[in-house]
Amino acid sequence: MKLEGIKVVDLSWFLPGPYLTTALADHGATVIKVEPPGEGDPGRHILPPDQRTSVFFRNMARGKRSVVLDLKSEQGRADLFRLACEADVLVESFRPGVAARFGVGYEAVKARNPGIVYCSISAFGQDGAYPGRAAHDLALEAMTGVLSLTLGDDGRPAIPGIPAADVVSGLHGLAGVLMALLRRVSTGKGDYIDVSMHEALMASCANVVGAPFTDGTQPDVKTQRTTGGSAFYRIYDTSDGRQLVLAGQEMKFVQNLLGALGRPDFAPLCEWPGAHQKPVMEFLEATFRSKSLRHWMEYLSKLDVCYGPVNTLPEAIEDANLKKRGMIVTDDMGRRHFAPVVRFKEEPSRVTYREPLLGEHGGKGWS
């Protein structure tokens, strides 16, 4: 596998760091997850429970080793420093300065291990304006303005269904680690990677910052192309209380559907988003509300149109495309997992879907 021989120390909890290190483990890296004594990683106890730990933890700890170290003790810090000095990569998600207090800050590790690729993921970055301030995903979705674009029917911000700041910061961290490893091949030197969840999510708003960047105004959600101002990027009710979405605004898709529905005259209204599209929206609302979701899925499948059903999660994981692609896999304990998203043809991953018991690899280090 692509990352065989790469040694990773994982000092991260919850989603951003573990999302990164799980991708490394899926493709062959040896990942040692350092856990505190007692209860271990809090992720082990996030509901719902599983046969061994929790569904969340096994998704974020599969294929990793578990070592228990008491970082409040001198011996625990010494053992961690030894692991770090033998590693290729270290990932931590403490608040700024905490890793250094544990004796494994970048400069200390680099002095003994100049090839270390060291990635810190924090809410606001290592030298930001809010030193020591804690924040999880929702606070960052609020601070970046994402919640101001995610409005419910009552016009108030609504909590998004997935923790976008967590996921995108993990992906940026993964990209940084891989770039640094690639560069190390020619220089022999590692690097320090400072990932701010705040910045990672802010950078994801590139498609909606036109108004703030030009005249300093807030985008009108109801007129934006991707947040409700386009008839062909919108959620519609069906007769059975379900919903579908149209999600392609290119004119060829517009013409294909409106032509099939007998209203090609509406197509010119769809060239730009805005309130002038209201007649098209009203027509589509009435049309889709006239029949069931199943009817419309069959009907739309015969047209070249971007569309999709609003699935529940149980429905989503049973999707025919995911099944055909093997995205949902079952381990030898009958538990389901997501397969790696990145797929190599010549050197595919061989994932170990088993998560470690707490302290299962204590004292073994890299051996």
MILO-920230 format. One record per residue (C-alpha): residue number from 1; x, y, z. Coordinates in steps of 0.25 Angstrom, whole numbers. Layout:
[rec NUM [X Y Z]]
...
REM end
This chain:
[rec 1 [0 0 0]]
[rec 2 [4 14 -3]]
[rec 3 [8 18 12]]
[rec 4 [14 5 17]]
[rec 5 [26 8 26]]
[rec 6 [21 22 30]]
[rec 7 [20 23 45]]
[rec 8 [9 32 51]]
[rec 9 [7 37 65]]
[rec 10 [-8 41 67]]
[rec 11 [-10 51 79]]
[rec 12 [-24 55 73]]
[rec 13 [-38 53 78]]
[rec 14 [-52 54 72]]
[rec 15 [-53 57 57]]
[rec 16 [-42 66 50]]
[rec 17 [-29 59 54]]
[rec 18 [-35 44 54]]
[rec 19 [-41 47 41]]
[rec 20 [-27 50 36]]
[rec 21 [-20 39 42]]
[rec 22 [-31 28 39]]
[rec 23 [-28 32 24]]
[rec 24 [-13 29 26]]
[rec 25 [-16 16 33]]
[rec 26 [-25 11 22]]
[rec 27 [-14 12 12]]
[rec 28 [-3 5 20]]
[rec 29 [3 15 30]]
[rec 30 [5 9 44]]
[rec 31 [-3 19 54]]
[rec 32 [-1 18 69]]
[rec 33 [-13 25 76]]
[rec 34 [-8 30 89]]
[rec 35 [-20 30 99]]
[rec 36 [-21 34 114]]
[rec 37 [-22 24 125]]
[rec 38 [-36 21 130]]
[rec 39 [-47 23 120]]
[rec 40 [-37 25 108]]
[rec 41 [-41 34 96]]
[rec 42 [-55 40 99]]
[rec 43 [-59 35 85]]
[rec 44 [-60 21 91]]
[rec 45 [-72 25 98]]
[rec 46 [-80 33 88]]
[rec 47 [-94 27 86]]
[rec 48 [-98 18 80]]
[rec 49 [-90 7 86]]
[rec 50 [-84 -4 78]]
[rec 51 [-80 -18 81]]
[rec 52 [-66 -14 86]]
[rec 53 [-67 1 87]]
[rec 54 [-75 11 79]]
[rec 55 [-79 12 64]]
[rec 56 [-72 26 64]]
[rec 57 [-59 21 70]]
[rec 58 [-58 9 61]]
[rec 59 [-60 17 49]]
[rec 60 [-49 27 54]]
[rec 61 [-39 17 60]]
[rec 62 [-39 5 51]]
[rec 63 [-26 -1 47]]
[rec 64 [-19 7 58]]
[rec 65 [-11 3 70]]
[rec 66 [-15 8 84]]
[rec 67 [-4 12 95]]
[rec 68 [-8 17 108]]
[rec 69 [1 28 113]]
[rec 70 [-1 37 125]]
[rec 71 [4 50 120]]
[rec 72 [3 56 134]]
[rec 73 [14 47 138]]
[rec 74 [29 49 135]]
[rec 75 [30 34 130]]
[rec 76 [18 36 121]]
[rec 77 [23 49 115]]
[rec 78 [37 42 113]]
[rec 79 [30 30 106]]
[rec 80 [22 39 97]]
[rec 81 [35 47 93]]
[rec 82 [42 34 89]]
[rec 83 [30 30 80]]
[rec 84 [30 44 74]]
[rec 85 [45 43 71]]
[rec 86 [44 30 64]]
[rec 87 [32 35 56]]
[rec 88 [30 40 42]]
[rec 89 [17 48 45]]
[rec 90 [11 54 58]]
[rec 91 [-3 59 58]]
[rec 92 [-8 66 70]]
[rec 93 [-21 74 73]]
[rec 94 [-18 81 87]]
[rec 95 [-20 95 89]]
[rec 96 [-8 103 85]]
[rec 97 [4 101 94]]
[rec 98 [-1 89 101]]
[rec 99 [7 79 93]]
[rec 100 [20 87 97]]
[rec 101 [16 86 111]]
[rec 102 [16 71 110]]
[rec 103 [30 72 104]]
[rec 104 [26 68 90]]
[rec 105 [25 82 83]]
[rec 106 [30 83 69]]
[rec 107 [43 89 72]]
[rec 108 [47 79 83]]
[rec 109 [43 67 74]]
[rec 110 [50 73 62]]
[rec 111 [63 75 69]]
[rec 112 [64 60 71]]
[rec 113 [56 56 58]]
[rec 114 [58 66 47]]
[rec 115 [50 58 37]]
[rec 116 [37 59 46]]
[rec 117 [24 64 39]]
[rec 118 [17 70 50]]
[rec 119 [2 74 48]]
[rec 120 [-6 83 58]]
[rec 121 [-20 84 56]]
[rec 122 [-27 95 65]]
[rec 123 [-39 103 65]]
[rec 124 [-32 116 62]]
[rec 125 [-18 113 58]]
[rec 126 [-6 114 67]]
[rec 127 [-4 129 66]]
[rec 128 [-18 134 65]]
[rec 129 [-26 145 72]]
[rec 130 [-32 135 81]]
[rec 131 [-21 128 89]]
[rec 132 [-26 117 98]]
[rec 133 [-41 118 93]]
[rec 134 [-48 105 91]]
[rec 135 [-57 103 80]]
[rec 136 [-64 91 73]]
[rec 137 [-70 91 59]]
[rec 138 [-83 98 62]]
[rec 139 [-76 110 67]]
[rec 140 [-68 111 55]]
[rec 141 [-79 109 45]]
[rec 142 [-85 121 53]]
[rec 143 [-73 130 52]]
[rec 144 [-70 127 38]]
[rec 145 [-84 132 33]]
[rec 146 [-88 118 29]]
[rec 147 [-100 118 38]]
[rec 148 [-104 131 33]]
[rec 149 [-106 124 19]]
[rec 150 [-113 112 25]]
[rec 151 [-127 116 29]]
[rec 152 [-139 109 33]]
[rec 153 [-153 112 29]]
[rec 154 [-154 122 40]]
[rec 155 [-142 130 35]]
[rec 156 [-134 126 47]]
[rec 157 [-120 119 45]]
[rec 158 [-121 104 46]]
[rec 159 [-111 94 50]]
[rec 160 [-105 87 38]]
[rec 161 [-106 72 38]]
[rec 162 [-91 69 37]]
[rec 163 [-79 76 44]]
[rec 164 [-73 82 32]]
[rec 165 [-62 90 39]]
[rec 166 [-57 77 45]]
[rec 167 [-57 69 32]]
[rec 168 [-50 80 23]]
[rec 169 [-39 83 34]]
[rec 170 [-36 68 34]]
[rec 171 [-35 68 19]]
[rec 172 [-26 80 19]]
[rec 173 [-17 74 29]]
[rec 174 [-17 61 21]]
[rec 175 [-13 69 9]]
[rec 176 [-2 76 17]]
[rec 177 [4 63 22]]
[rec 178 [5 57 9]]
[rec 179 [11 69 2]]
[rec 180 [21 70 13]]
[rec 181 [25 55 12]]
[rec 182 [26 56 -3]]
[rec 183 [36 68 -1]]
[rec 184 [44 61 10]]
[rec 185 [48 51 -1]]
[rec 186 [57 61 -7]]
[rec 187 [61 70 5]]
[rec 188 [61 60 16]]
[rec 189 [54 70 25]]
[rec 190 [40 70 31]]
[rec 191 [32 82 33]]
[rec 192 [21 88 43]]
[rec 193 [7 89 38]]
[rec 194 [-2 98 45]]
[rec 195 [-17 96 41]]
[rec 196 [-28 105 47]]
[rec 197 [-42 99 46]]
[rec 198 [-47 114 45]]
[rec 199 [-39 116 33]]
[rec 200 [-42 103 26]]
[rec 201 [-57 105 27]]
[rec 202 [-55 120 23]]
[rec 203 [-48 116 11]]
[rec 204 [-59 106 7]]
[rec 205 [-68 119 5]]
[rec 206 [-61 123 -8]]
[rec 207 [-74 121 -16]]
[rec 208 [-82 131 -7]]
[rec 209 [-73 142 -4]]
[rec 210 [-76 150 -16]]
[rec 211 [-84 161 -9]]
[rec 212 [-75 162 4]]
[rec 213 [-63 163 -5]]
[rec 214 [-68 173 -14]]
[rec 215 [-77 183 -6]]
[rec 216 [-77 177 8]]
[rec 217 [-92 172 8]]
[rec 218 [-98 159 13]]
[rec 219 [-102 150 1]]
[rec 220 [-118 149 0]]
[rec 221 [-119 134 2]]
[rec 222 [-133 134 -5]]
[rec 223 [-126 140 -18]]
[rec 224 [-113 132 -18]]
[rec 225 [-110 122 -28]]
[rec 226 [-107 111 -18]]
[rec 227 [-116 114 -6]]
[rec 228 [-130 116 -12]]
[rec 229 [-130 126 -23]]
[rec 230 [-130 116 -34]]
[rec 231 [-141 107 -38]]
[rec 232 [-131 97 -43]]
[rec 233 [-124 96 -29]]
[rec 234 [-135 94 -20]]
[rec 235 [-143 85 -11]]
[rec 236 [-157 81 -15]]
[rec 237 [-168 73 -8]]
[rec 238 [-175 61 -15]]
[rec 239 [-189 56 -13]]
[rec 240 [-185 45 -2]]
[rec 241 [-179 55 7]]
[rec 242 [-165 52 2]]
[rec 243 [-155 62 -5]]
[rec 244 [-146 62 -17]]
[rec 245 [-135 72 -21]]
[rec 246 [-132 78 -35]]
[rec 247 [-117 81 -34]]
[rec 248 [-112 85 -48]]
[rec 249 [-113 99 -53]]
[rec 250 [-107 97 -67]]
[rec 251 [-116 101 -78]]
[rec 252 [-116 88 -84]]
[rec 253 [-122 82 -72]]
[rec 254 [-132 93 -71]]
[rec 255 [-137 91 -85]]
[rec 256 [-137 76 -84]]
[rec 257 [-147 76 -72]]
[rec 258 [-155 88 -76]]
[rec 259 [-157 83 -90]]
[rec 260 [-161 69 -85]]
[rec 261 [-171 76 -76]]
[rec 262 [-177 85 -87]]
[rec 263 [-171 98 -82]]
[rec 264 [-159 101 -91]]
[rec 265 [-163 116 -90]]
[rec 266 [-159 116 -76]]
[rec 267 [-144 113 -79]]
[rec 268 [-139 127 -82]]
[rec 269 [-143 131 -68]]
[rec 270 [-133 121 -62]]
[rec 271 [-121 127 -68]]
[rec 272 [-118 135 -55]]
[rec 273 [-123 133 -41]]
[rec 274 [-132 143 -34]]
[rec 275 [-147 146 -31]]
[rec 276 [-151 146 -46]]
[rec 277 [-150 131 -45]]
[rec 278 [-162 130 -36]]
[rec 279 [-172 126 -48]]
[rec 280 [-162 114 -51]]
[rec 281 [-161 110 -36]]
[rec 282 [-176 111 -34]]
[rec 283 [-178 102 -47]]
[rec 284 [-168 92 -42]]
[rec 285 [-174 92 -28]]
[rec 286 [-188 89 -33]]
[rec 287 [-183 79 -43]]
[rec 288 [-174 71 -33]]
[rec 289 [-185 71 -23]]
[rec 290 [-195 64 -32]]
[rec 291 [-188 51 -31]]
[rec 292 [-180 42 -22]]
[rec 293 [-165 42 -21]]
[rec 294 [-164 28 -27]]
[rec 295 [-171 33 -39]]
[rec 296 [-162 45 -41]]
[rec 297 [-149 36 -39]]
[rec 298 [-154 28 -50]]
[rec 299 [-158 39 -59]]
[rec 300 [-145 47 -57]]
[rec 301 [-136 35 -59]]
[rec 302 [-140 36 -74]]
[rec 303 [-136 50 -75]]
[rec 304 [-122 56 -75]]
[rec 305 [-125 64 -62]]
[rec 306 [-117 66 -49]]
[rec 307 [-126 61 -38]]
[rec 308 [-127 53 -26]]
[rec 309 [-136 48 -15]]
[rec 310 [-135 53 -1]]
[rec 311 [-131 40 6]]
[rec 312 [-131 37 20]]
[rec 313 [-118 31 25]]
[rec 314 [-123 17 25]]
[rec 315 [-128 19 11]]
[rec 316 [-115 26 7]]
[rec 317 [-106 14 11]]
[rec 318 [-114 4 3]]
[rec 319 [-113 12 -9]]
[rec 320 [-110 4 -22]]
[rec 321 [-98 12 -26]]
[rec 322 [-91 10 -12]]
[rec 323 [-94 -5 -13]]
[rec 324 [-88 -6 -26]]
[rec 325 [-76 1 -23]]
[rec 326 [-74 -6 -10]]
[rec 327 [-74 6 -1]]
[rec 328 [-81 -1 10]]
[rec 329 [-73 -13 15]]
[rec 330 [-76 -23 26]]
[rec 331 [-65 -28 35]]
[rec 332 [-64 -42 41]]
[rec 333 [-72 -38 53]]
[rec 334 [-84 -34 44]]
[rec 335 [-82 -19 46]]
[rec 336 [-83 -9 35]]
[rec 337 [-72 1 31]]
[rec 338 [-69 11 20]]
[rec 339 [-58 7 10]]
[rec 340 [-47 17 7]]
[rec 341 [-52 28 -3]]
[rec 342 [-38 28 -10]]
[rec 343 [-36 16 -18]]
[rec 344 [-23 12 -25]]
[rec 345 [-24 2 -37]]
[rec 346 [-10 -3 -36]]
[rec 347 [-8 -3 -21]]
[rec 348 [-22 -4 -14]]
[rec 349 [-23 -2 1]]
[rec 350 [-25 -14 10]]
[rec 351 [-32 -8 22]]
[rec 352 [-32 -14 35]]
[rec 353 [-46 -11 40]]
[rec 354 [-44 -15 54]]
[rec 355 [-42 -4 65]]
[rec 356 [-32 -6 76]]
[rec 357 [-36 -9 90]]
[rec 358 [-31 2 100]]
[rec 359 [-16 0 102]]
[rec 360 [-16 -13 94]]
[rec 361 [-2 -9 89]]
[rec 362 [4 -3 101]]
[rec 363 [19 -4 102]]
[rec 364 [20 -10 88]]
[rec 365 [24 4 82]]
[rec 366 [27 2 67]]
[rec 367 [30 -13 68]]
REM end
